[in-house]
Amino acid sequence: MDNMQTISQESAILARVIAPSEGSLSPQAAESLVGLAFAENDIERMNELAEKNRRGEATEEEISELERYSRVGSLLNLLQSKARQSLNNG
């Protein structure tokens, strides 16, 4: 199994655990989660890694780093989706 399949499976498992369509968070928790974001230096690093990967110049370590950013981004998206759903239900 390649890394992209692993990431996809991990995302599917997280989606089932987090259940982003169920708005069951308190307003305070939801607002806190909606406010989470990558720091500017992380965004710059992700863009740098993605560009190197598109050009076929990324090392194995850089590809692994990019995949880690992707995992964190997927988790953040799921949590924020649940948070927005919770705020809309409140």
GUKOLTOR-454879 format. One record per residue (C-alpha): residue number from 1; x, y, z; residue in three letters. Coordinates in nm, 2 decimals. Layout:
% residues N
    nr       px       py       pz   rest
   NUM        X        Y        Z    ALA
...
***
This chain:
% residues 90
    nr       px       py       pz   rest
     1     0.00     0.00     0.00    MET
     2     0.14     0.34    -0.09    ASP
     3     0.15     0.65     0.13    ASN
     4    -0.14     0.82    -0.05    MET
     5    -0.37     0.51     0.01    GLN
     6    -0.26     0.51     0.37    THR
     7    -0.34     0.88     0.41    ILE
     8    -0.68     0.83     0.24    SER
     9    -0.76     0.54     0.48    GLN
    10    -0.64     0.75     0.78    GLU
    11    -0.87     1.03     0.67    SER
    12    -1.16     0.80     0.63    ALA
    13    -1.11     0.66     0.98    ILE
    14    -1.07     1.01     1.13    LEU
    15    -1.39     1.12     0.95    ALA
    16    -1.58     0.83     1.11    ARG
    17    -1.44     0.91     1.46    VAL
    18    -1.49     1.29     1.44    ILE
    19    -1.83     1.27     1.26    ALA
    20    -1.79     1.62     1.11    PRO
    21    -2.16     1.64     1.01    SER
    22    -2.27     1.60     1.37    GLU
    23    -2.27     1.94     1.54    GLY
    24    -2.22     1.82     1.90    SER
    25    -1.95     2.07     2.02    LEU
    26    -2.02     2.35     2.27    SER
    27    -2.01     2.70     2.12    PRO
    28    -1.69     2.78     2.30    GLN
    29    -1.51     2.46     2.17    ALA
    30    -1.65     2.52     1.82    ALA
    31    -1.52     2.88     1.81    GLU
    32    -1.18     2.77     1.93    SER
    33    -1.15     2.50     1.66    LEU
    34    -1.27     2.74     1.38    VAL
    35    -0.99     2.98     1.49    GLY
    36    -0.71     2.72     1.44    LEU
    37    -0.48     2.77     1.14    ALA
    38    -0.13     2.69     1.02    PHE
    39     0.13     2.95     1.10    ALA
    40     0.26     3.16     0.81    GLU
    41     0.60     2.98     0.81    ASN
    42     0.42     2.64     0.79    ASP
    43     0.21     2.77     0.49    ILE
    44     0.53     2.89     0.32    GLU
    45     0.70     2.55     0.39    ARG
    46     0.40     2.36     0.25    MET
    47     0.40     2.57    -0.06    ASN
    48     0.78     2.52    -0.10    GLU
    49     0.75     2.14    -0.06    LEU
    50     0.45     2.12    -0.29    ALA
    51     0.63     2.31    -0.56    GLU
    52     0.94     2.09    -0.53    LYS
    53     0.72     1.78    -0.55    ASN
    54     0.54     1.91    -0.86    ARG
    55     0.88     1.97    -1.03    ARG
    56     0.99     1.62    -0.93    GLY
    57     1.27     1.76    -0.71    GLU
    58     1.15     1.66    -0.36    ALA
    59     1.36     1.42    -0.16    THR
    60     1.19     1.12     0.02    GLU
    61     1.22     1.32     0.34    GLU
    62     1.05     1.62     0.19    GLU
    63     0.77     1.41     0.05    ILE
    64     0.72     1.25     0.39    SER
    65     0.71     1.60     0.54    GLU
    66     0.45     1.71     0.29    LEU
    67     0.24     1.40     0.37    GLU
    68     0.26     1.49     0.74    ARG
    69     0.14     1.84     0.66    TYR
    70    -0.14     1.69     0.46    SER
    71    -0.25     1.46     0.75    ARG
    72    -0.26     1.75     0.99    VAL
    73    -0.45     1.96     0.73    GLY
    74    -0.71     1.68     0.69    SER
    75    -0.75     1.65     1.06    LEU
    76    -0.79     2.03     1.09    LEU
    77    -1.05     2.03     0.81    ASN
    78    -1.25     1.76     0.98    LEU
    79    -1.25     1.93     1.32    LEU
    80    -1.34     2.27     1.17    GLN
    81    -1.62     2.12     0.97    SER
    82    -1.76     1.97     1.29    LYS
    83    -1.71     2.31     1.46    ALA
    84    -1.90     2.50     1.19    ARG
    85    -2.18     2.24     1.20    GLN
    86    -2.20     2.28     1.57    SER
    87    -2.22     2.66     1.54    LEU
    88    -2.49     2.64     1.28    ASN
    89    -2.69     2.41     1.49    ASN
    90    -2.66     2.63     1.80    GLY
***
